[in-house]
Amino acid sequence: MAPLDTLSRPLKALRLSVTDRCNFRCSYCMPKDVFGPDYPFLPREALLSFEEITRLTRIFTGLGVTKVRLTGGEPLMRRELPSLVRMLAAVPGLEDLALTTNGVLLPELAPALRAAGLRRLTVSLDTLRPDRFQALSDTDLPLSRVLGGLEAARAAGFGPLKLNCVLQRGVNDDEILDLAAFAREQGHTLRFIEFMDVGTTNGWRLESVVPAAEVHRTLHARWPMEPLTTSEGAVARGWRYRDGKGEVGLIASVTAPFCRSCDRARLSADGHLYTCLFAGEGLDLKGFLRSGHGDPDIASLLSFHWKRRTDRYSELRRADTPGLPRVEMSHIGG
């Protein structure tokens, strides 16, 4: 039976960061002025091994976790990632194994990931304009690489793909209809995400948030929509286009917090457990793991830690909370 935290929230989902490295430098996640050439990324020996990740996943599923999502940094930068996917896909009790990526390495890796047992992919796509893409991602990699990754994923059998778009006022909010039209035509499910104050380096301001309600009005005026039934623990409010051309999701983590239904734990690439996206510190599971403790001891520690969980940052957000210490999104995968 899944442990319940202080607000009676069960532990059902785990987000696993497999690397803290990325080939993008998006301003809302890894701005180049902080994560520059001299940034001390984790050495390989500091990362959880595939065997350690798989062992911890088995322990988590024993506590009720049924969903795992692989994140980063950029998870496709972790060497031999399909081998990890194959190991995780064989874990008893794991019903859903997914991955979030920026997409540029999918042409090389999508077939192997599919063959290894990965079933769902989410690709970040904040703009369809090549010049804006390079400015937002702060990389020399072209937008065409991401679009090619979408096609490679489709050819490998992934679909429908989920596309994540982080909207920022005055940055890309003029592309709401263009992005939605692209997703409708391509058969993808687009999710618009409110810009969040994750970490302390992304320059978040409330004025930069485009409320999900505003996005809904814009979309509904162009293509009338009707609500979908929201599954338990879902962070996105789903809508179906009445003309039958797909669905869209709206994630209102700032204007309509969903803390009371959050059932997610996050494990960083160096083995620290975080019980909230906005946490200031994590529990060092890697140290506990490598000091020789058995699975029952680790399960007891996880259960005890979860039962003490009180996190509800988005409900408590005030003008001063963005200044509090928080783990960076690139460290725990958003």
Backbone hydrogen bonds in HBPLUS format (Angstrom, degrees):
<---DONOR---> <-ACCEPTOR-->    atom                        ^
c    i                          cat <-CA-CA->   ^        H-A-AA   ^      H-
h    n   atom  resd res      DA  || num        DHA   H-A  angle D-A-AA Bond
n    s   type  num  typ     dist DA aas  dist angle  dist       angle   num
A0005-ASP N   A0009-ARG O   3.03 MM   4  5.31 153.2  2.11 130.4 137.1     1
A0008-SER N   A0005-ASP O   2.93 MM   3  5.08 155.5  1.99 119.3 118.2     2
A0006-THR N   A0309-ARG O   3.18 MM 303  5.92 153.4  2.26 149.0 157.0     3
A0012-LYS N   A0263-ASP O   3.05 MM 251  5.39 163.4  2.08 141.3 146.6     4
A0066-THR N   A0012-LYS O   2.89 MM  54  5.79 155.0  1.95 148.2 146.3     5
A0067-LYS N   A0012-LYS O   3.35 MM  55  6.63 159.0  2.40 156.9 160.3     6
A0013-ALA N   A0263-ASP O   3.05 MM 250  5.99 165.0  2.07 153.4 149.4     7
A0265-ALA N   A0013-ALA O   2.96 MM 252  6.35 150.2  2.05 146.0 153.7     8
A0014-LEU N   A0067-LYS O   2.89 MM  53  6.25 154.0  1.96 152.3 160.8     9
A0069-ARG N   A0014-LEU O   2.96 MM  55  6.48 152.0  2.04 153.5 161.4    10
A0015-ARG N   A0265-ALA O   2.94 MM 250  6.37 158.8  1.99 153.4 160.0    11
A0267-LEU N   A0015-ARG O   2.88 MM 252  6.22 167.0  1.90 169.4 170.9    12
A0016-LEU N   A0069-ARG O   2.79 MM  53  6.03 158.6  1.84 155.6 163.0    13
A0071-THR N   A0016-LEU O   2.72 MM  55  5.75 163.8  1.75 144.1 143.7    14
A0017-SER N   A0267-LEU O   2.90 MM 250  6.09 175.7  1.90 175.4 176.6    15
A0018-VAL N   A0071-THR O   3.04 MM  53  6.30 161.3  2.08 144.7 141.2    16
A0074-GLU N   A0021-ARG O   2.74 MM  53  6.16 165.5  1.76 151.4 151.0    17
A0025-ARG N   A0137-SER O   2.73 MM 112  5.29 168.1  1.75 153.5 153.9    18
A0029-CYS N   A0026-CYS O   3.09 MM   3  5.46 163.3  2.12 114.9 118.9    19
A0030-MET N   A0026-CYS O   2.78 MM   4  5.39 134.7  1.99 147.0 161.8    20
A0034-VAL N   A0031-PRO O   2.98 MM   3  5.68 157.5  2.03 119.9 126.9    21
A0035-PHE N   A0031-PRO O   2.85 MM   4  5.97 173.0  1.86 158.4 158.5    22
A0039-TYR N   A0036-GLY O   3.03 MM   3  5.38 167.1  2.05 119.1 121.2    23
A0041-PHE N   A0039-TYR O   2.98 MM   2  5.95 124.4  2.30 113.7  97.7    24
A0046-ALA N   A0043-PRO O   2.94 MM   3  5.48 149.8  2.04 115.4 124.7    25
A0047-LEU N   A0044-ARG O   3.09 MM   3  5.43 151.1  2.18 108.0 116.5    26
A0048-LEU N   A0269-ALA O   2.93 MM 221  6.12 155.2  2.00 173.0 170.3    27
A0053-ILE N   A0049-SER O   2.89 MM   4  6.17 161.5  1.92 154.2 159.3    28
A0054-THR N   A0050-PHE O   2.93 MM   4  6.08 161.2  1.96 146.6 151.8    29
A0055-ARG N   A0051-GLU O   2.91 MM   4  6.07 156.7  1.96 143.6 150.5    30
A0056-LEU N   A0052-GLU O   2.95 MM   4  6.14 166.7  1.96 151.5 154.6    31
A0057-THR N   A0053-ILE O   2.91 MM   4  6.10 151.8  1.99 145.1 153.7    32
A0058-ARG N   A0054-THR O   2.99 MM   4  6.26 153.5  2.06 148.7 154.8    33
A0059-ILE N   A0055-ARG O   3.12 MM   4  6.47 151.3  2.21 145.2 153.0    34
A0060-PHE N   A0056-LEU O   2.85 MM   4  6.15 158.9  1.89 152.4 158.2    35
A0061-THR N   A0057-THR O   2.86 MM   4  6.10 161.7  1.89 153.0 157.6    36
A0062-GLY N   A0058-ARG O   3.05 MM   4  6.20 142.2  2.19 136.4 146.5    37
A0063-LEU N   A0060-PHE O   2.91 MM   3  5.11 145.1  2.04 102.4 113.5    38
A0065-VAL N   A0060-PHE O   3.15 MM   5  5.55 165.0  2.17 136.6 132.0    39
A0064-GLY N   A0061-THR O   3.08 MM   3  5.04 162.1  2.11 102.3 107.4    40
A0095-GLU N   A0066-THR O   2.86 MM  29  5.23 139.0  2.03 130.0 142.4    41
A0096-ASP N   A0066-THR O   3.11 MM  30  6.45 144.9  2.24 159.7 162.7    42
A0068-VAL N   A0096-ASP O   2.90 MM  28  6.24 165.7  1.92 167.6 171.5    43
A0098-ALA N   A0068-VAL O   2.95 MM  30  6.37 162.4  1.98 155.0 160.8    44
A0070-LEU N   A0098-ALA O   2.88 MM  28  6.27 161.5  1.91 141.1 142.0    45
A0100-THR N   A0070-LEU O   3.07 MM  30  6.41 161.5  2.10 177.9 175.0    46
A0077-MET N   A0074-GLU O   2.99 MM   3  5.81 165.9  2.01 127.8 131.9    47
A0078-ARG N   A0075-PRO O   3.07 MM   3  5.68 168.3  2.08 118.5 122.2    48
A0083-SER N   A0080-GLU O   3.00 MM   3  5.65 141.3  2.15 117.2 127.0    49
A0084-LEU N   A0081-LEU O   2.92 MM   3  5.23 121.4  2.27 107.5 122.1    50
A0085-VAL N   A0081-LEU O   3.03 MM   4  6.42 161.2  2.07 157.6 163.4    51
A0086-ARG N   A0082-PRO O   2.97 MM   4  6.18 156.4  2.03 145.8 151.4    52
A0087-MET N   A0083-SER O   3.14 MM   4  6.39 152.2  2.22 141.8 148.9    53
A0088-LEU N   A0084-LEU O   2.88 MM   4  6.16 161.4  1.92 158.6 163.5    54
A0089-ALA N   A0085-VAL O   2.85 MM   4  5.93 157.6  1.90 152.2 158.5    55
A0090-ALA N   A0087-MET O   3.36 MM   3  5.55 146.6  2.48  98.8 107.8    56
A0091-VAL N   A0088-LEU O   2.97 MM   3  5.31 168.6  1.98 116.6 119.9    57
A0094-LEU N   A0091-VAL O   3.32 MM   3  5.90 164.4  2.35 133.8 135.4    58
A0119-ARG N   A0097-LEU O   3.44 MM  22  6.26 166.6  2.46 161.0 164.5    59
A0099-LEU N   A0120-ARG O   3.17 MM  21  6.55 133.3  2.40 135.8 148.4    60
A0122-THR N   A0099-LEU O   2.87 MM  23  6.20 151.7  1.95 160.4 164.1    61
A0101-THR N   A0122-THR O   2.90 MM  21  6.34 156.3  1.96 160.9 167.8    62
A0124-SER N   A0101-THR O   2.99 MM  23  6.39 154.9  2.06 153.2 161.2    63
A0106-LEU N   A0103-GLY O   3.21 MM   3  5.35 165.0  2.23 109.5 113.8    64
A0109-LEU N   A0105-LEU O   3.16 MM   4  6.31 150.0  2.25 145.7 154.8    65
A0110-ALA N   A0106-LEU O   2.79 MM   4  4.86 165.3  1.81 140.9 140.9    66
A0113-LEU N   A0109-LEU O   2.95 MM   4  6.09 160.6  1.98 163.9 170.3    67
A0114-ARG N   A0110-ALA O   3.00 MM   4  6.15 160.7  2.04 154.6 159.2    68
A0115-ALA N   A0111-PRO O   2.97 MM   4  6.16 161.6  2.00 148.0 153.3    69
A0116-ALA N   A0112-ALA O   2.96 MM   4  6.06 138.8  2.13 139.2 149.9    70
A0118-LEU N   A0113-LEU O   3.06 MM   5  5.62 161.3  2.10 158.4 152.5    71
A0117-GLY N   A0114-ARG O   3.16 MM   3  5.41 150.4  2.25 103.1 111.7    72
A0162-LYS N   A0121-LEU O   3.28 MM  41  6.54 171.8  2.29 153.8 155.9    73
A0123-VAL N   A0162-LYS O   2.82 MM  39  6.28 160.3  1.86 161.3 162.8    74
A0164-ASN N   A0123-VAL O   2.91 MM  41  6.12 155.4  1.97 135.2 142.6    75
A0125-LEU N   A0164-ASN O   2.77 MM  39  5.77 171.1  1.78 154.3 155.5    76
A0133-PHE N   A0129-ARG O   2.76 MM   4  5.92 155.8  1.82 162.1 170.6    77
A0134-GLN N   A0130-PRO O   3.16 MM   4  6.41 160.5  2.20 146.7 149.8    78
A0135-ALA N   A0131-ASP O   3.16 MM   4  6.39 146.1  2.28 138.4 147.8    79
A0136-LEU N   A0132-ARG O   2.81 MM   4  6.02 163.8  1.84 157.0 160.8    80
A0137-SER N   A0133-PHE O   2.89 MM   4  5.98 165.6  1.91 154.5 158.6    81
A0138-ASP N   A0134-GLN O   2.88 MM   4  5.38 121.2  2.23 122.9 136.0    82
A0145-ARG N   A0142-PRO O   3.05 MM   3  5.69 152.1  2.13 114.2 121.3    83
A0146-VAL N   A0143-LEU O   2.97 MM   3  5.37 124.9  2.28 108.7 122.0    84
A0147-LEU N   A0143-LEU O   3.08 MM   4  6.46 165.0  2.10 157.6 161.6    85
A0148-GLY N   A0144-SER O   2.83 MM   4  5.87 147.1  1.94 137.3 146.7    86
A0149-GLY N   A0145-ARG O   2.95 MM   4  6.12 137.3  2.14 131.7 143.3    87
A0149-GLY N   A0146-VAL O   2.94 MM   3  4.87 119.4  2.32  92.1 108.4    88
A0150-LEU N   A0146-VAL O   2.98 MM   4  6.42 144.5  2.11 148.3 157.8    89
A0151-GLU N   A0147-LEU O   3.23 MM   4  6.56 156.1  2.29 142.6 147.9    90
A0152-ALA N   A0148-GLY O   2.91 MM   4  6.16 154.4  1.98 145.1 152.7    91
A0153-ALA N   A0149-GLY O   2.92 MM   4  6.09 154.7  1.98 146.4 152.8    92
A0154-ARG N   A0150-LEU O   3.02 MM   4  6.27 156.3  2.08 145.5 151.9    93
A0155-ALA N   A0151-GLU O   2.92 MM   4  6.15 161.6  1.95 149.6 154.6    94
A0156-ALA N   A0152-ALA O   2.98 MM   4  6.16 137.2  2.17 138.9 150.3    95
A0158-PHE N   A0153-ALA O   2.96 MM   5  5.39 156.0  2.02 160.1 152.2    96
A0157-GLY N   A0154-ARG O   3.05 MM   3  5.30 156.5  2.11 106.0 113.5    97
A0189-THR N   A0161-LEU O   2.84 MM  28  6.18 171.3  1.85 166.5 169.1    98
A0163-LEU N   A0189-THR O   2.89 MM  26  6.08 159.0  1.93 141.9 145.5    99
A0191-ARG N   A0163-LEU O   2.73 MM  28  5.98 150.2  1.81 168.8 178.1   100
A0165-CYS N   A0191-ARG O   2.87 MM  26  6.12 162.0  1.90 169.3 166.6   101
A0193-ILE N   A0165-CYS O   2.76 MM  28  5.89 164.5  1.78 160.3 160.0   102
A0167-LEU N   A0193-ILE O   3.13 MM  26  6.20 156.0  2.19 155.5 161.7   103
A0171-VAL N   A0168-GLN O   3.00 MM   3  5.29 160.3  2.04 131.4 130.9   104
A0172-ASN N   A0168-GLN O   3.28 MM   4  5.91 160.3  2.32 150.7 154.6   105
A0169-ARG N   A0208-SER O   2.80 MM  39  4.62 168.2  1.82 128.2 132.3   106
A0175-GLU N   A0172-ASN O   3.06 MM   3  5.69 159.8  2.10 121.2 123.4   107
A0179-LEU N   A0175-GLU O   2.85 MM   4  5.91 171.3  1.86 163.1 164.2   108
A0180-ALA N   A0176-ILE O   3.04 MM   4  6.18 158.3  2.09 144.7 151.3   109
A0181-ALA N   A0177-LEU O   2.84 MM   4  5.95 157.9  1.89 147.5 153.6   110
A0182-PHE N   A0178-ASP O   3.01 MM   4  6.22 156.5  2.07 145.2 151.4   111
A0183-ALA N   A0179-LEU O   3.02 MM   4  6.29 164.5  2.05 150.4 153.9   112
A0184-ARG N   A0180-ALA O   2.92 MM   4  6.11 159.8  1.96 150.5 156.4   113
A0185-GLU N   A0181-ALA O   2.95 MM   4  6.12 161.6  1.98 150.2 154.9   114
A0186-GLN N   A0182-PHE O   2.96 MM   4  6.08 151.1  2.04 149.5 157.6   115
A0187-GLY N   A0183-ALA O   2.92 MM   4  5.81 120.3  2.28 141.2 153.5   116
A0188-HIS N   A0183-ALA O   2.96 MM   5  4.75 144.3  2.09 138.9 143.1   117
A0249-GLY N   A0190-LEU O   2.82 MM  59  6.22 159.3  1.86 150.5 156.2   118
A0192-PHE N   A0249-GLY O   2.90 MM  57  6.31 149.0  2.00 165.7 159.1   119
A0251-ILE N   A0192-PHE O   2.90 MM  59  6.16 170.3  1.91 168.3 168.4   120
A0194-GLU N   A0251-ILE O   3.12 MM  57  6.28 164.1  2.14 168.5 167.7   121
A0208-SER N   A0205-ARG O   2.93 MM   3  5.44 156.2  1.99 114.0 121.6   122
A0209-VAL N   A0206-LEU O   3.08 MM   3  5.48 164.8  2.10 114.2 119.1   123
A0214-GLU N   A0211-PRO O   2.99 MM   3  5.35 128.1  2.27 106.1 118.9   124
A0215-VAL N   A0211-PRO O   3.19 MM   4  6.64 154.3  2.26 148.8 156.2   125
A0216-HIS N   A0212-ALA O   2.87 MM   4  6.15 158.2  1.91 153.0 159.0   126
A0217-ARG N   A0213-ALA O   3.07 MM   4  6.32 156.5  2.13 142.3 147.8   127
A0218-THR N   A0214-GLU O   3.06 MM   4  6.34 157.7  2.11 147.6 153.3   128
A0219-LEU N   A0215-VAL O   2.96 MM   4  6.22 165.5  1.98 157.1 160.4   129
A0220-HIS N   A0216-HIS O   2.79 MM   4  5.80 168.2  1.80 156.1 160.3   130
A0221-ALA N   A0217-ARG O   3.07 MM   4  6.03 148.6  2.17 139.7 146.6   131
A0222-ARG N   A0219-LEU O   3.03 MM   3  5.31 130.8  2.28 102.1 115.1   132
A0223-TRP N   A0219-LEU O   2.72 MM   4  5.86 178.6  1.72 170.8 171.3   133
A0242-ARG N   A0224-PRO O   2.95 MM  18  5.86 176.6  1.95 150.3 151.4   134
A0226-GLU N   A0240-ARG O   2.86 MM  14  5.32 150.1  1.95 145.9 155.7   135
A0240-ARG N   A0226-GLU O   2.77 MM  14  5.32 171.6  1.78 164.5 164.6   136
A0228-LEU N   A0238-GLY O   2.91 MM  10  5.17 162.2  1.94 136.7 132.0   137
A0234-ALA N   A0231-SER O   3.11 MM   3  5.56 162.2  2.14 134.4 134.8   138
A0237-ARG N   A0250-LEU O   2.91 MM  13  5.19 173.9  1.91 142.5 141.6   139
A0250-LEU N   A0237-ARG O   2.98 MM  13  5.19 153.4  2.05 134.9 143.1   140
A0239-TRP N   A0248-VAL O   2.85 MM   9  5.36 151.2  1.93 162.6 170.8   141
A0248-VAL N   A0239-TRP O   2.91 MM   9  5.36 152.4  1.99 149.3 156.5   142
A0241-TYR N   A0246-GLY O   3.06 MM   5  5.92 172.0  2.06 155.6 158.1   143
A0244-GLY N   A0241-TYR O   3.01 MM   3  5.57 160.4  2.05 118.9 122.0   144
A0256-ALA N   A0252-ALA O   2.92 MM   4  5.15 147.1  2.03 134.2 142.1   145
A0261-SER N   A0258-PHE O   3.12 MM   3  5.78 160.7  2.16 119.1 124.7   146
A0262-CYS N   A0259-CYS O   3.06 MM   3  5.14 168.9  2.07 111.7 115.0   147
A0266-ARG N   A0274-TYR O   2.82 MM   8  5.01 155.3  1.88 159.4 163.5   148
A0274-TYR N   A0266-ARG O   2.71 MM   8  5.01 166.9  1.72 155.1 159.2   149
A0268-SER N   A0272-HIS O   2.89 MM   4  5.21 166.4  1.91 150.9 152.5   150
A0271-GLY N   A0268-SER O   2.91 MM   3  5.20 157.5  1.96 117.3 117.9   151
A0285-LEU N   A0271-GLY O   2.87 MM  14  5.42 127.3  2.15 152.3 164.2   152
A0286-LYS N   A0271-GLY O   3.05 MM  15  4.62 142.6  2.20 129.1 132.8   153
A0273-LEU N   A0283-LEU O   2.76 MM  10  4.88 159.1  1.80 139.2 143.1   154
A0283-LEU N   A0273-LEU O   2.85 MM  10  4.88 153.9  1.92 137.4 139.6   155
A0279-ALA N   A0276-CYS O   3.17 MM   3  5.09 158.9  2.22 112.8 110.6   156
A0327-VAL N   A0279-ALA O   2.76 MM  48  6.00 156.0  1.81 173.9 165.5   157
A0285-LEU N   A0283-LEU O   2.92 MM   2  5.89 117.0  2.33 116.3  99.9   158
A0289-LEU N   A0285-LEU O   2.75 MM   4  5.93 156.0  1.80 152.4 159.8   159
A0290-ARG N   A0286-LYS O   2.82 MM   4  6.00 165.4  1.84 157.4 160.1   160
A0292-GLY N   A0289-LEU O   3.43 MM   3  6.04 158.3  2.48 113.5 115.0   161
A0298-ILE N   A0294-GLY O   3.13 MM   4  6.45 160.1  2.17 153.8 159.7   162
A0299-ALA N   A0295-ASP O   2.83 MM   4  6.03 161.7  1.86 157.9 163.1   163
A0300-SER N   A0296-PRO O   2.96 MM   4  6.13 154.3  2.03 143.4 150.1   164
A0301-LEU N   A0297-ASP O   2.97 MM   4  6.25 154.1  2.03 146.0 153.1   165
A0302-LEU N   A0298-ILE O   2.91 MM   4  6.16 163.9  1.93 154.1 157.8   166
A0303-SER N   A0299-ALA O   2.94 MM   4  6.09 166.5  1.96 150.3 154.2   167
A0304-PHE N   A0300-SER O   2.91 MM   4  6.02 163.9  1.94 148.1 152.9   168
A0305-HIS N   A0301-LEU O   2.89 MM   4  6.05 160.2  1.93 150.6 156.2   169
A0306-TRP N   A0302-LEU O   2.89 MM   4  6.09 163.2  1.91 154.2 158.6   170
A0307-LYS N   A0303-SER O   2.97 MM   4  6.11 160.9  2.01 150.1 155.5   171
A0308-ARG N   A0305-HIS O   3.27 MM   3  5.41 141.5  2.43  98.9 109.3   172
A0309-ARG N   A0306-TRP O   2.93 MM   3  5.11 161.9  1.96 112.3 118.1   173
A0315-GLU N   A0312-ARG O   3.10 MM   3  5.58 132.9  2.33 110.1 122.2   174
A0316-LEU N   A0312-ARG O   3.29 MM   4  6.59 139.6  2.46 144.5 155.9   175
A0316-LEU N   A0313-TYR O   2.89 MM   3  5.13 129.1  2.16 102.9 117.4   176
A0317-ARG N   A0313-TYR O   2.89 MM   4  5.92 112.2  2.36 148.8 167.4   177
A0321-THR N   A0318-ARG O   3.27 MM   3  5.32 140.8  2.43  99.4 109.8   178
A0323-GLY N   A0320-ASP O   3.14 MM   3  5.80 157.0  2.19 118.0 124.8   179
A0324-LEU N   A0321-THR O   2.95 MM   3  5.37 171.0  1.96 122.1 125.0   180
A0331-HIS N   A0328-GLU O   2.96 MM   3  5.39 151.6  2.05 110.5 119.5   181
A0332-ILE N   A0329-MET O   3.17 MM   3  5.47 136.6  2.37 105.0 115.5   182
A0333-GLY N   A0329-MET O   2.70 MM   4  5.49 124.2  2.01 159.2 168.7   183
